[in-house]
């Protein structure tokens, strides 16, 4: 068991390394935003260390710059990050039923879009060691990138900084492509999700709903439809 756990950790590090590099690039932009919002290098670094959410942190910075209330901060973070609850539901089906609360909390801390992508695509059960391995490179990448953005934000030209912000989207596409190539149902679900997400961005009434709420609604609806059309048999 020890060897299997060790292999799980090393595999997590290997799979999480590209995520860490992507986080390093994207969080550089976040660090610049932190400085503009008046946060010190220490404050920005601690914020990224304990909050692994790009959308949540960017939204928080906007609220800080606007000097809004704590209530608005709490509500916005709840809505933006509610999708992680759905991801956690899915991952709870991949861990051993006997897994303790401590490990479950440890895994949940590192549930991001990208780590969820590599975790849900694993064959077999998800071991805590795998999640910890991925987090071991992803968290430093996100945190160090934020620090560098605060300290060195003026070094790079604006065009380069803007390009860095696209790294997260490219990285997520790279994560889902192997699974989409392997399973046409996954590819179809991803395609439908992208189409409907684009439509909801511009459709009347729906476009007025917050981005976080739209993501949650689309995730639930598309997942439900896919589960009804292509149910997965329980192999346990």
Secondary structure, DSSP 8 states (H G I E B T S, - for coil): -HHHHHHHHHHHHHHHHHHHHHHHHHHHHHHHHHHHTT--HHHHHHHHHH---HHHHHHHHHHHHTT--HHHHHHHHHHHTTHHHHHHHHHHTTS-TT--HHHHHHHHHT--HHHHHHHHTSSS---HHHHHHHHHHHHHHHHHHHHHHHHHTTTS-HHHHHHHTTHHHHHHHHHHHHHHHH-HHHHHHHHHHHHHHHHHHHSTTGGGS-HHHHHHHHHHHHHHHHHHHS------
